[in-house]
Amino acid sequence: MGLLTNNKASNDREKNDKKQPSKNVLNQQYRNAPPQKTYRKPGTPVLNSTRVAMQNAKPLEKRPVLGRNTKNAPQKKPRESRSNPVKFCALGGLNEIGKNLYVYEYANDMFIVDCGLAFPDEEMPGVDLVVPDFTYLEKNKERFRGIIITHGHEDHIGALPYLLKKINVPVYGTRLTLGLVEGKLKEHGLLSQASLNVVEPRQNVRMGCMSVEFIRVNHSIPDSCALAIHTPAGIIVHTGDFKVDYTPIEGGIIDLARFGELGNRGVLALMSESTNVERPGYTKSESTVGESFKGLFARAEGKRIIIATFSSNIHRIQQIIDEAEQHGRHVAVSGRSMTNVISKAVELNYIKVKDGTMIDIEDVNRYDPDELVIATTGSQGEPLSALSRMSSGDHRQVTITPNDFIIISANPIPGNEKFVYRVINDLMKQGAEVIYESMYEVHVSGHACREELKMMISLTKPKFFVPIHGEYKHLKKHAKLAVDMGIPEGNTFVAGLGDVLETDGVEMKFTGTVPSGKVMVDGFGVGDVGSVVLRDRKHLAEDGVMIVVATMERESGRIIAGPDIVSRGFVYVRESEELIDEAKQLMKSVMEDCCERNVREWGNIKSAIRDELSEFIYKETKRSPMILPIIMEV
């Protein structure tokens, strides 16, 4: 009888212990997590694995077992707010497409999810790339525990080199993702000092007092993952970019079971991507593109096939290679970014290709047209891309002829339509047959449509909902969708860049802002192109510039030479001699007037020249060129 009593007490004690959270271990279930693999250069320090961290944690405090009817048993208190809330903010990815960077904080620990870039729009002449503002991260670098990457697209990894130059912390991601990151860091000379750690789906990594679990999802690039962030306040699910594909080209289907398990345990907040929230139904499987390729390859018999797609769409490239091998064709790759991605994917065995299938783009003229497939960049009509150079006749190896069958296997990104259609028109003018998405199913999205977004909400059953990754209209419609799914309107939050959301597990609210914005990269310059420089560039692009040059005597202020006027982008001087002569006479009289009034300060003289000439030019032409006075003194 005593033995039974002791066993019962032991069982009760074990149950009671499980209810008490450890001070040093956030999630008891991860005590037996497998050790993490590392993907790093020799000599690079490796962080302790999750398993080691868990095994070294202090044991749980033993508490006395109390009977059900014990008078002194503590009464269960209602849940109270925690002293340290979990904080969330975005430095990119809200009210925009691209530049994804999300910050999670608890107490003295901070980590980020993704570190992407965006490409410049027409309001940023001369800018090469746009990256997030890292000011807030730099100010808190002592609390910075690491970087979690969901997948290998540029809008999620492109800004990593620029951040790691400022703050060198460990980076965690799946094998292909870090393979692509490795190539970017090598270009910037950062690979030897970086700590890249490979993580598998269902594996966890520690971020101070938080733990991040990777969950497999489907997307347009392999090895994509969502995240379950285990915090002292509760579980936060961060979907990253995802869709539900039951027939993926490579890898398994999205781990819906794990999302359901988390939902049953209780999800505090869901941070879900919003890109395709306006599209009804489900996103089609990538395998449907392969079926379209079969028919198009048969139709292109006797012709050279050129296919333009996103360089990172490894599933699409695999299907192109498979179909080329079925028809006995060789595959050449044009475009630096696509060449780099395919090389890394082949090296890591994410693209499978038979010996002899791939040839160098330099050798395409040695083969008959019906023996070739050319995979190229330029599906968005980028002016310097390989396909654009082909359409304008500037490509060194490929000249478009009526014997070309061209497939544009991508949707135009909003805003790029005119560039894409310009390239299509130029290709057709040269006699080529062009197939694009609106005619055939040669592209499917990698993002979830409305029914898949609803499925994610249904599985996770979050208390709070925050739409991410989308323009403002996407975020608002996604929030409305969540309300329609039963989440209270007061528990949905549409945030902007820099807005700080806090939750203690009981409530969520906005509590302030942090520095955020766009940092422009132009050549080797990072951040030296600001609003003033952009304003001047747009001014020059719209109205041109007039430069007034004169030489004055230092002591008397007398005009020694000039004034002469140089015009660029405003009027052609030889055809506007009368206007230029009148402007010169006006400038001469302005300078003489300054001399008579004993004005010797060069800044004042330049202002007078600029004001008078601007007024004259606008009156005569209704234009406002930039005016730059240059005064030399002798």
ZAFI-157411 format. One line per 5 residues: their letters; for each residue x, y, z of C-alpha. Coordinates in pm, 1 decimal, always signed. Example, Ala and Ser with C-alpha at 12.3 -4.5 7.8 and 13.67 -1.06 7.14 Angstrom:
2
AS) +1230.0,-450.0,+780.0; +1367.0,-106.0,+714.0
END
This chain:
634
MGLLT) +0.0,+0.0,+0.0; +284.3,+234.9,+85.9; +447.5,+158.5,-250.4; +129.6,+253.4,-434.0; +105.9,+574.8,-234.9
NNKAS) +465.1,+666.2,-319.1; +411.7,+595.1,-688.0; +99.3,+810.7,-689.4; +283.2,+1092.4,-515.6; +568.3,+1061.0,-766.5
NDREK) +327.0,+1077.9,-1060.4; +150.6,+1377.8,-908.5; +484.5,+1543.5,-854.3; +582.8,+1488.6,-1219.0; +253.2,+1633.4,-1336.8
NDKKQ) +292.7,+1929.1,-1104.6; +651.6,+1986.4,-1222.7; +539.9,+1995.3,-1585.5; +308.7,+2281.2,-1503.1; +594.3,+2494.0,-1365.6
PSKNV) +796.4,+2672.9,-1636.2; +1173.2,+2655.8,-1594.5; +1355.6,+2983.0,-1544.3; +1629.6,+2878.0,-1785.1; +1440.8,+2659.7,-2032.8
LNQQY) +1159.9,+2817.0,-2230.9; +1002.4,+2506.1,-2377.5; +1047.9,+2178.2,-2190.8; +960.5,+1976.1,-2501.2; +1280.5,+2085.6,-2676.0
RNAPP) +1508.5,+1927.8,-2415.6; +1579.5,+1637.8,-2652.1; +1610.6,+1842.9,-2968.6; +1877.9,+1709.2,-3207.7; +2206.7,+1900.2,-3232.2
QKTYR) +2218.6,+2162.4,-3504.4; +2427.8,+2115.9,-3813.6; +2659.5,+2398.0,-3905.0; +2734.8,+2534.4,-4247.7; +3045.6,+2742.1,-4209.9
KPGTP) +3403.1,+2802.4,-4314.8; +3681.6,+2624.9,-4118.4; +3779.9,+2821.3,-3810.7; +3445.0,+2996.0,-3774.6; +3309.9,+2981.0,-3417.2
VLNST) +2999.4,+2770.4,-3373.4; +2729.3,+2850.5,-3119.1; +2620.4,+2586.4,-2867.5; +2348.2,+2373.1,-3013.8; +1995.2,+2371.0,-2881.9
RVAMQ) +2050.6,+2030.1,-2729.0; +2358.5,+2138.0,-2533.5; +2184.2,+2453.6,-2413.5; +1886.6,+2253.2,-2293.2; +2094.8,+1986.2,-2119.4
NAKPL) +2290.6,+2247.5,-1926.3; +1973.6,+2412.0,-1795.6; +1907.0,+2401.6,-1421.5; +1660.2,+2134.3,-1305.3; +1309.0,+2234.9,-1220.8
EKRPV) +1242.5,+2329.2,-861.2; +1062.0,+2051.8,-670.1; +736.1,+2154.1,-505.5; +536.0,+1971.6,-235.6; +246.6,+1761.0,-354.4
LGRNT) -86.8,+1889.3,-230.0; -403.5,+1681.3,-213.8; -714.9,+1797.2,-389.9; -891.9,+1881.0,-65.7; -600.4,+2038.5,+117.8
KNAPQ) -709.8,+2362.2,+273.4; -373.3,+2524.3,+222.8; -358.8,+2453.0,-150.2; -295.7,+2774.1,-345.2; -597.1,+2900.9,-534.4
KKPRE) -554.0,+2947.2,-912.5; -519.6,+3315.8,-987.1; -631.2,+3485.4,-1304.0; -349.7,+3539.4,-1548.9; -169.9,+3866.4,-1492.5
SRSNP) +28.5,+4081.8,-1731.7; +397.9,+4000.1,-1750.9; +655.7,+4259.1,-1661.3; +844.2,+4210.2,-1989.7; +621.3,+4203.9,-2299.3
VKFCA) +717.3,+4057.6,-2634.3; +781.7,+4336.0,-2883.9; +741.9,+4319.4,-3260.5; +820.6,+4578.5,-3526.4; +899.6,+4580.8,-3897.6
LGGLN) +1186.7,+4772.1,-4057.8; +1071.4,+4654.2,-4401.2; +792.5,+4453.3,-4562.4; +492.6,+4660.7,-4449.2; +314.7,+4894.6,-4691.5
EIGKN) +551.8,+4768.4,-4960.4; +652.7,+4455.6,-5149.6; +1007.2,+4353.0,-5063.4; +1272.4,+4470.5,-4816.6; +1144.1,+4226.3,-4553.0
LYVYE) +1293.6,+4268.0,-4205.6; +1102.6,+4189.9,-3885.4; +1228.5,+4239.9,-3529.0; +1127.3,+4031.4,-3225.3; +1230.7,+4129.9,-2871.4
YANDM) +1183.9,+4005.1,-2518.4; +1362.8,+4157.8,-2217.8; +1732.5,+4170.6,-2310.5; +1709.4,+3950.9,-2620.9; +1646.3,+4054.5,-2980.7
FIVDC) +1659.0,+3876.0,-3315.6; +1535.2,+3949.5,-3667.1; +1353.3,+3747.0,-3928.9; +1485.0,+3802.0,-4284.7; +1696.4,+4087.1,-4416.9
GLAFP) +1588.5,+4166.3,-4771.9; +1621.8,+4440.1,-5029.3; +1389.3,+4613.1,-5272.9; +1455.3,+4741.4,-5622.0; +1428.7,+5113.5,-5701.6
DEEMP) +1120.8,+5261.5,-5865.2; +1092.4,+5545.9,-6113.4; +1120.4,+5796.0,-5826.3; +1479.1,+5682.6,-5756.4; +1686.5,+5763.5,-6068.3
GVDLV) +2035.3,+5615.9,-6062.6; +1975.9,+5405.1,-5748.1; +2082.2,+5040.9,-5768.2; +1920.2,+4885.4,-5458.9; +1714.2,+4981.9,-5155.6
VPDFT) +1785.9,+4828.3,-4813.3; +1623.3,+4881.9,-4471.9; +1743.3,+5140.9,-4222.1; +1955.5,+4951.3,-3966.2; +1979.8,+5237.1,-3713.6
YLEKN) +1761.2,+5065.3,-3452.8; +1954.7,+4738.0,-3481.3; +2289.3,+4914.6,-3445.8; +2171.9,+5094.0,-3132.0; +2074.3,+4756.4,-2979.7
KERFR) +2358.1,+4539.2,-3108.8; +2446.2,+4420.6,-2756.1; +2103.1,+4255.4,-2735.5; +2115.6,+4115.3,-3091.7; +2119.8,+3731.6,-3079.2
GIIIT) +2097.2,+3632.8,-3445.2; +1927.7,+3641.7,-3785.8; +1665.4,+3389.9,-3896.9; +1611.4,+3352.5,-4274.1; +1287.7,+3198.0,-4403.8
HGHED) +1399.3,+3141.7,-4766.8; +1647.5,+3250.3,-5031.3; +1471.6,+3520.3,-5233.5; +1639.9,+3858.4,-5274.7; +1364.2,+4038.7,-5086.3
HIGAL) +1453.1,+3822.9,-4784.7; +1835.3,+3784.6,-4805.2; +1956.2,+4066.4,-5030.8; +2044.5,+4316.0,-4756.0; +2232.7,+4066.7,-4535.4
PYLLK) +2582.2,+4175.8,-4647.6; +2505.3,+4538.6,-4564.3; +2387.2,+4444.2,-4212.9; +2668.2,+4197.3,-4140.5; +2922.8,+4468.9,-4221.1
KINVP) +2780.5,+4658.8,-3923.9; +2678.4,+4378.6,-3684.9; +2829.2,+4030.5,-3715.9; +2584.2,+3783.4,-3560.1; +2501.8,+3418.4,-3641.9
VYGTR) +2269.2,+3348.5,-3935.4; +2029.4,+3051.8,-3935.9; +1849.2,+2901.2,-4235.4; +1798.7,+2590.2,-4441.7; +2069.0,+2440.8,-4662.3
LTLGL) +1979.0,+2599.4,-4997.1; +1898.9,+2933.0,-4833.1; +2241.7,+2954.8,-4674.1; +2402.8,+2831.2,-4994.7; +2262.4,+3138.1,-5170.7
VEGKL) +2360.5,+3359.8,-4877.3; +2714.0,+3223.3,-4900.3; +2745.3,+3345.1,-5259.7; +2632.2,+3696.6,-5164.2; +2870.7,+3717.7,-4870.2
KEHGL) +3157.1,+3596.3,-5087.7; +3096.8,+3884.1,-5331.2; +3123.2,+4129.9,-5040.8; +3431.2,+3964.6,-4885.0; +3240.9,+3865.1,-4569.0
LSQAS) +3226.2,+3486.0,-4596.5; +3530.9,+3405.1,-4384.3; +3398.5,+3595.3,-4082.9; +3030.8,+3491.4,-4109.8; +2867.8,+3223.1,-3893.1
LNVVE) +2616.3,+3035.3,-4112.4; +2420.5,+2762.4,-3935.4; +2208.9,+2509.0,-4127.1; +1872.8,+2418.3,-3971.7; +1625.0,+2150.5,-4079.3
PRQNV) +1242.2,+2177.8,-4063.0; +1104.7,+2093.2,-3715.8; +1439.4,+2192.3,-3562.4; +1472.4,+2471.7,-3305.8; +1733.9,+2738.7,-3239.9
RMGCM) +1769.9,+2944.0,-2925.3; +1750.8,+3322.0,-2934.4; +1821.9,+3407.8,-2572.8; +1505.8,+3335.3,-2374.5; +1313.7,+3269.3,-2697.5
SVEFI) +1318.4,+2965.5,-2923.8; +1253.3,+2958.8,-3300.1; +1114.5,+2646.1,-3467.4; +1138.8,+2600.1,-3845.2; +828.5,+2461.4,-4022.4
RVNHS) +829.9,+2343.9,-4384.6; +615.3,+2541.0,-4631.7; +581.4,+2546.2,-5010.5; +695.7,+2846.4,-5212.0; +856.8,+2919.9,-5549.4
IPDSC) +1199.8,+2828.8,-5411.2; +1292.4,+2507.8,-5224.9; +1374.1,+2493.0,-4854.6; +1125.5,+2763.6,-4755.4; +1010.5,+2769.2,-4394.3
ALAIH) +761.8,+2936.8,-4165.3; +854.3,+2996.3,-3802.0; +699.5,+2918.9,-3464.9; +852.3,+3163.0,-3219.3; +820.1,+3031.2,-2862.8
TPAGI) +826.0,+3322.8,-2619.8; +749.5,+3356.3,-2247.8; +421.8,+3525.8,-2345.6; +313.1,+3255.1,-2590.4; +367.3,+3115.4,-2940.3
IVHTG) +392.2,+3351.3,-3236.9; +361.4,+3198.7,-3586.3; +545.3,+3388.7,-3861.6; +449.0,+3237.7,-4198.0; +711.4,+3393.3,-4425.7
DFKVD) +616.4,+3352.5,-4792.7; +410.3,+3038.0,-4847.3; +146.4,+2857.3,-5046.3; -17.9,+2514.7,-5022.3; +109.7,+2285.4,-5299.9
YTPIE) +2.0,+1920.4,-5276.4; +216.2,+1819.6,-5578.1; +543.7,+2010.9,-5532.3; +830.6,+1961.5,-5775.3; +1083.9,+1902.1,-5498.7
GGIID) +1058.6,+1827.9,-5127.9; +753.9,+1760.1,-4914.9; +425.8,+1944.4,-4890.3; +364.1,+2219.1,-4637.9; +361.0,+2085.6,-4280.4
LARFG) -6.3,+2156.8,-4213.4; -5.3,+1905.7,-3928.0; +244.4,+2112.5,-3729.9; +40.6,+2429.6,-3775.8; -260.5,+2238.4,-3646.9
ELGNR) -66.1,+2112.0,-3344.2; +42.2,+2464.4,-3259.7; -314.9,+2586.5,-3299.8; -436.9,+2323.6,-3055.2; -171.5,+2425.5,-2803.0
GVLAL) -268.6,+2790.0,-2843.1; -115.0,+3047.6,-3076.1; -79.3,+3394.5,-2930.4; -32.6,+3579.5,-3261.4; -19.5,+3500.5,-3633.5
MSEST) +203.2,+3713.2,-3857.8; +86.3,+3610.5,-4205.5; +196.8,+3721.5,-4551.0; -60.8,+3916.2,-4754.2; +68.3,+3934.1,-5113.5
NVERP) -215.4,+3743.5,-5284.6; -501.6,+3826.6,-5047.3; -693.6,+3986.7,-5335.3; -693.3,+3663.7,-5537.1; -978.4,+3419.8,-5467.2
GYTKS) -943.0,+3044.1,-5441.6; -615.7,+2852.3,-5426.1; -278.3,+2907.6,-5591.2; -214.1,+2651.0,-5864.5; +56.3,+2390.3,-5822.7
ESTVG) +395.7,+2447.7,-5982.9; +347.8,+2115.9,-6164.2; +82.0,+2276.3,-6390.0; +359.9,+2481.1,-6551.6; +539.5,+2158.7,-6640.7
ESFKG) +228.9,+2036.5,-6823.1; +219.3,+2361.7,-7022.3; +588.7,+2325.3,-7109.3; +522.2,+1981.7,-7259.2; +276.0,+2122.1,-7510.3
LFARA) +486.6,+2428.9,-7590.3; +806.4,+2228.4,-7645.6; +619.7,+2006.8,-7891.1; +482.1,+2315.7,-8066.7; +833.4,+2466.8,-8094.3
EGKRI) +971.4,+2174.2,-8294.4; +1248.5,+2293.7,-8524.7; +1288.4,+2627.7,-8343.2; +1521.8,+2758.0,-8076.6; +1343.9,+2793.6,-7741.2
IIATF) +1420.9,+3089.9,-7512.9; +1254.9,+3093.0,-7169.6; +1268.5,+3393.7,-6936.3; +1186.6,+3339.9,-6568.7; +1293.5,+3449.3,-6221.3
SSNIH) +1651.3,+3344.5,-6154.5; +1561.8,+3202.9,-5811.5; +1270.9,+2986.8,-5931.6; +1461.3,+2660.6,-5906.9; +1146.6,+2447.4,-5948.0
RIQQI) +1075.4,+2617.5,-6281.4; +1432.9,+2574.6,-6399.1; +1423.3,+2204.9,-6307.3; +1113.3,+2159.1,-6521.7; +1281.9,+2341.4,-6811.7
IDEAE) +1582.1,+2108.8,-6786.2; +1360.9,+1798.5,-6761.5; +1163.2,+1894.1,-7072.4; +1480.3,+1983.0,-7264.6; +1627.0,+1641.2,-7186.3
QHGRH) +1303.2,+1473.8,-7301.5; +1338.2,+1647.5,-7640.3; +1714.1,+1597.4,-7673.3; +1798.3,+1965.3,-7633.8; +2093.2,+2131.5,-7459.6
VAVSG) +2036.5,+2409.5,-7205.3; +2237.5,+2732.1,-7191.0; +2196.2,+2997.2,-6921.4; +2216.9,+3372.7,-6981.7; +2223.6,+3623.1,-6695.7
RSMTN) +2466.5,+3643.5,-6404.8; +2209.6,+3598.5,-6127.0; +2056.0,+3291.0,-6290.4; +2399.7,+3140.9,-6355.7; +2494.0,+3183.5,-5989.0
VISKA) +2168.2,+3034.6,-5856.5; +2173.8,+2733.8,-6090.7; +2539.9,+2661.4,-6010.5; +2467.4,+2659.9,-5637.4; +2148.4,+2453.3,-5679.0
VELNY) +2330.2,+2191.2,-5888.7; +2615.4,+2183.2,-5636.9; +2371.8,+2118.9,-5348.9; +2169.1,+1868.4,-5556.5; +1851.0,+2079.9,-5565.3
IKVKD) +1865.9,+2073.7,-5946.1; +1930.2,+1737.4,-6109.2; +2077.9,+1746.1,-6459.0; +2227.9,+1478.9,-6683.2; +2586.4,+1503.7,-6806.7
GTMID) +2611.6,+1696.2,-7130.7; +2278.9,+1878.1,-7097.4; +2420.2,+2212.5,-6979.9; +2638.7,+2410.3,-7220.3; +2804.0,+2751.0,-7198.6
IEDVN) +2618.9,+3047.4,-7347.5; +2933.6,+3121.8,-7549.6; +2882.3,+2795.8,-7743.8; +2518.5,+2838.2,-7852.5; +2611.6,+2923.8,-8210.7
RYDPD) +2773.0,+2581.6,-8252.0; +2434.2,+2406.7,-8227.4; +2129.6,+2396.4,-8451.9; +1827.6,+2592.5,-8325.2; +1622.2,+2278.2,-8259.0
ELVIA) +1897.7,+2151.1,-8025.6; +1883.8,+2448.5,-7789.6; +1695.2,+2587.5,-7493.2; +1819.7,+2917.0,-7348.6; +1710.9,+2998.6,-6993.5
TTGSQ) +1747.9,+3369.0,-6925.8; +1675.3,+3650.8,-6684.8; +1466.0,+3951.9,-6783.0; +1111.5,+3829.7,-6724.0; +1029.7,+4171.6,-6571.1
GEPLS) +1166.5,+4372.9,-6864.0; +1462.5,+4506.2,-6665.5; +1658.2,+4736.0,-6902.6; +1996.9,+4568.6,-6846.3; +1873.1,+4208.6,-6829.5
ALSRM) +1969.7,+3942.8,-7081.3; +1625.6,+3926.9,-7247.2; +1608.3,+4305.9,-7283.7; +1950.1,+4306.3,-7448.6; +1831.8,+4032.2,-7683.6
SSGDH) +1523.3,+4235.7,-7776.0; +1731.7,+4544.5,-7854.9; +1999.1,+4351.8,-8045.9; +2272.3,+4422.4,-7787.0; +2328.5,+4067.0,-7661.7
RQVTI) +2674.1,+3937.0,-7755.2; +2584.5,+3570.4,-7803.2; +2214.7,+3565.2,-7896.9; +2055.2,+3735.0,-8197.7; +1676.3,+3709.0,-8223.5
TPNDF) +1539.4,+3564.1,-8548.7; +1198.9,+3442.2,-8677.9; +1322.0,+3094.9,-8582.4; +1298.8,+3174.3,-8209.3; +1017.8,+3055.6,-7983.0
IIISA) +1021.4,+3272.8,-7668.5; +832.7,+3192.6,-7345.3; +806.0,+3456.4,-7069.9; +735.7,+3239.0,-6766.8; +648.8,+3505.6,-6508.0
NPIPG) +380.0,+3754.3,-6417.0; +470.7,+4123.0,-6449.0; +521.5,+4268.5,-6101.8; +281.6,+4565.2,-6055.4; +451.1,+4867.9,-6207.9
NEKFV) +665.8,+4662.0,-6448.2; +393.9,+4597.5,-6707.1; +509.2,+4865.1,-6951.6; +869.3,+4737.5,-6943.9; +759.0,+4378.0,-7003.5
YRVIN) +528.2,+4470.1,-7291.3; +798.5,+4686.0,-7448.7; +1031.6,+4385.8,-7455.2; +754.8,+4161.6,-7596.8; +685.9,+4414.1,-7873.5
DLMKQ) +1055.4,+4443.1,-7962.8; +1092.6,+4063.3,-7977.3; +787.2,+4031.3,-8201.7; +916.7,+4304.3,-8434.1; +1218.5,+4083.3,-8497.5
GAEVI) +990.2,+3800.0,-8605.7; +1001.9,+3581.2,-8294.5; +694.6,+3404.1,-8159.6; +636.2,+3512.8,-7798.8; +430.0,+3323.5,-7540.9
YESMY) +346.0,+3501.5,-7215.8; +140.3,+3423.1,-6905.5; -190.0,+3571.0,-7011.7; -198.4,+3334.8,-7312.7; -94.4,+3006.0,-7149.6
EVHVS) -33.6,+2866.2,-6801.6; +341.3,+2929.6,-6809.7; +353.1,+3082.8,-6461.5; +198.5,+3024.8,-6120.8; +243.8,+3232.6,-5809.3
GHACR) +444.0,+3126.3,-5507.5; +209.8,+3305.9,-5267.7; -107.2,+3190.3,-5095.0; -446.0,+3305.3,-5225.5; -749.0,+3378.1,-5005.9
EELKM) -853.1,+3019.0,-4933.2; -499.5,+2923.5,-4828.3; -474.5,+3231.1,-4606.9; -804.6,+3131.7,-4447.4; -671.5,+2779.1,-4398.4
MISLT) -368.7,+2916.1,-4210.5; -592.0,+3119.5,-3980.2; -819.4,+2818.7,-3920.9; -530.7,+2586.2,-3834.9; -343.9,+2820.2,-3600.6
KPKFF) -650.1,+2980.7,-3435.3; -451.8,+3286.9,-3319.9; -562.6,+3523.3,-3046.4; -410.5,+3821.2,-3230.0; -354.2,+3872.7,-3602.2
VPIHG) -97.8,+4094.8,-3776.9; -83.4,+4093.8,-4160.7; +269.5,+4139.1,-4301.1; +447.2,+4151.3,-4637.6; +223.2,+4357.9,-4857.7
EYKHL) +111.4,+4701.9,-4962.7; -134.9,+4884.1,-4738.7; -433.9,+4762.4,-4940.2; -316.1,+4402.0,-4895.6; -272.9,+4444.2,-4521.0
KKHAK) -618.7,+4597.9,-4479.9; -791.6,+4327.0,-4683.8; -606.8,+4053.7,-4497.8; -712.3,+4203.9,-4163.5; -1073.5,+4208.7,-4289.5
LAVDM) -1037.8,+3842.8,-4390.3; -919.9,+3756.2,-4037.9; -1222.2,+3936.0,-3888.6; -1448.0,+3738.7,-4122.0; -1279.9,+3423.1,-3987.9
GIPEG) -1385.5,+3509.0,-3633.8; -1090.8,+3703.0,-3493.6; -1220.6,+4011.1,-3306.8; -1156.4,+4334.3,-3492.9; -984.0,+4472.2,-3181.7
NTFVA) -734.4,+4182.2,-3201.5; -620.3,+4261.7,-3558.5; -342.1,+4515.2,-3608.5; -238.7,+4681.3,-3936.4; +104.7,+4824.2,-3860.4
GLGDV) +340.8,+5048.1,-4053.5; +718.2,+5052.3,-4075.0; +870.1,+5128.5,-3736.6; +547.3,+5078.5,-3538.5; +609.8,+4878.5,-3219.6
LETDG) +352.7,+4620.0,-3111.4; +371.7,+4474.8,-2761.2; +192.3,+4177.9,-2606.8; +214.5,+4028.0,-2261.0; +2.6,+3727.8,-2355.1
VEMKF) -316.2,+3898.8,-2240.4; -343.5,+4203.0,-2465.2; -163.5,+4352.6,-2764.3; -120.7,+4723.8,-2833.3; +87.3,+4983.0,-3017.1
TGTVP) +342.7,+5144.2,-2784.9; +564.7,+5364.5,-3001.2; +791.3,+5377.8,-3302.8; +1154.1,+5308.2,-3388.6; +1372.1,+5454.1,-3669.2
SGKVM) +1287.4,+5301.0,-4006.0; +1294.7,+5390.7,-4372.0; +1481.3,+5336.5,-4696.8; +1857.2,+5344.0,-4742.8; +1961.3,+5369.4,-5105.9
VDGFG) +2263.6,+5191.3,-5250.9; +2430.3,+5357.0,-5550.2; +2747.6,+5184.4,-5662.3; +2972.3,+5151.8,-5357.3; +2782.4,+5424.3,-5173.9
VGDVG) +2536.0,+5312.1,-4907.1; +2311.1,+5582.9,-4767.8; +2488.4,+5875.6,-4931.6; +2199.0,+5921.6,-5172.0; +1921.6,+6086.5,-4974.6
SVVLR) +1610.3,+6289.2,-5042.6; +1806.9,+6599.4,-5145.4; +2015.2,+6407.9,-5400.1; +1706.5,+6233.0,-5538.3; +1525.5,+6566.4,-5566.6
DRKHL) +1816.8,+6710.0,-5765.4; +1829.6,+6402.0,-5989.7; +1458.3,+6425.3,-6065.5; +1495.6,+6798.7,-6126.0; +1776.1,+6733.8,-6373.0
AEDGV) +1576.0,+6458.8,-6542.6; +1267.5,+6677.1,-6580.2; +1409.2,+7019.3,-6676.7; +1783.9,+6989.8,-6726.0; +2049.9,+7229.0,-6600.6
MIVVA) +2192.8,+7572.2,-6690.0; +2541.4,+7660.6,-6568.2; +2641.5,+8027.3,-6547.6; +3019.8,+8085.0,-6544.7; +3186.2,+8424.1,-6479.9
TMERE) +3517.6,+8564.8,-6358.1; +3531.3,+8866.9,-6126.1; +3808.8,+9075.1,-5981.5; +3834.5,+9013.3,-5608.0; +3880.6,+9368.4,-5487.1
SGRII) +3663.2,+9572.8,-5723.3; +3398.0,+9315.6,-5810.0; +3443.2,+9405.6,-6175.6; +3355.8,+9139.1,-6436.5; +3675.0,+9014.4,-6602.8
AGPDI) +3523.2,+8739.9,-6823.3; +3175.5,+8614.8,-6903.4; +2916.4,+8548.3,-6805.7; +2890.1,+8237.6,-7022.4; +2598.2,+7991.5,-7010.9
VSRGF) +2620.0,+7614.2,-7061.0; +2293.4,+7420.5,-7104.7; +2242.6,+7043.9,-7063.5; +1904.1,+6877.6,-7092.1; +1725.7,+7213.3,-7121.2
VYVRE) +1758.0,+7354.5,-7472.5; +1994.5,+7294.7,-7759.2; +2210.2,+7608.9,-7750.1; +2265.1,+7636.3,-8126.9; +1891.1,+7640.9,-8188.1
SEELI) +1818.2,+7882.7,-7902.3; +2088.9,+8144.8,-7948.7; +1853.3,+8438.7,-7899.8; +1729.1,+8304.8,-7564.5; +2084.2,+8234.7,-7444.6
DEAKQ) +2206.3,+8582.1,-7550.3; +1923.6,+8750.2,-7359.2; +2007.3,+8538.9,-7055.8; +2373.6,+8642.1,-7076.4; +2285.2,+9010.9,-7090.5
LMKSV) +2053.6,+8968.2,-6791.5; +2328.6,+8796.2,-6591.6; +2577.4,+9067.0,-6679.8; +2341.7,+9338.9,-6557.3; +2275.9,+9147.0,-6233.9
MEDCC) +2646.9,+9115.4,-6161.9; +2712.1,+9482.3,-6243.4; +2429.5,+9581.6,-6012.2; +2590.6,+9378.7,-5731.7; +2919.4,+9554.5,-5797.3
ERNVR) +2753.2,+9898.5,-5779.8; +2581.0,+9805.6,-5451.4; +2918.5,+9686.6,-5317.4; +2795.3,+9326.2,-5274.4; +3111.3,+9115.0,-5242.7
EWGNI) +2978.0,+8798.3,-5078.8; +2982.4,+8523.9,-5343.2; +2678.3,+8349.3,-5190.9; +2468.3,+8663.6,-5227.6; +2583.5,+8718.5,-5586.8
KSAIR) +2500.7,+8356.5,-5676.6; +2155.2,+8384.9,-5519.8; +2082.1,+8699.1,-5718.7; +2193.9,+8527.0,-6042.9; +1985.6,+8218.1,-5966.8
DELSE) +1669.2,+8413.9,-5880.5; +1677.6,+8646.7,-6180.3; +1765.2,+8376.3,-6432.6; +1500.3,+8136.6,-6298.8; +1230.0,+8400.3,-6331.5
FIYKE) +1342.2,+8492.8,-6685.4; +1363.7,+8131.3,-6810.3; +1024.5,+8036.4,-6667.7; +863.9,+8344.4,-6821.4; +1009.0,+8261.6,-7164.1
TKRSP) +976.4,+7879.2,-7166.3; +750.8,+7773.0,-6875.3; +1034.6,+7545.2,-6761.6; +1241.1,+7544.2,-6443.5; +1588.8,+7402.8,-6508.0
MILPI) +1841.5,+7368.3,-6228.7; +2066.3,+7676.7,-6230.3; +2424.9,+7649.6,-6107.9; +2621.6,+7979.0,-6089.3; +3000.3,+7936.8,-6085.3
IMEV) +3205.6,+8247.4,-6000.3; +3584.5,+8253.2,-6018.1; +3785.0,+8535.8,-5863.1; +4121.3,+8676.0,-5963.9
END
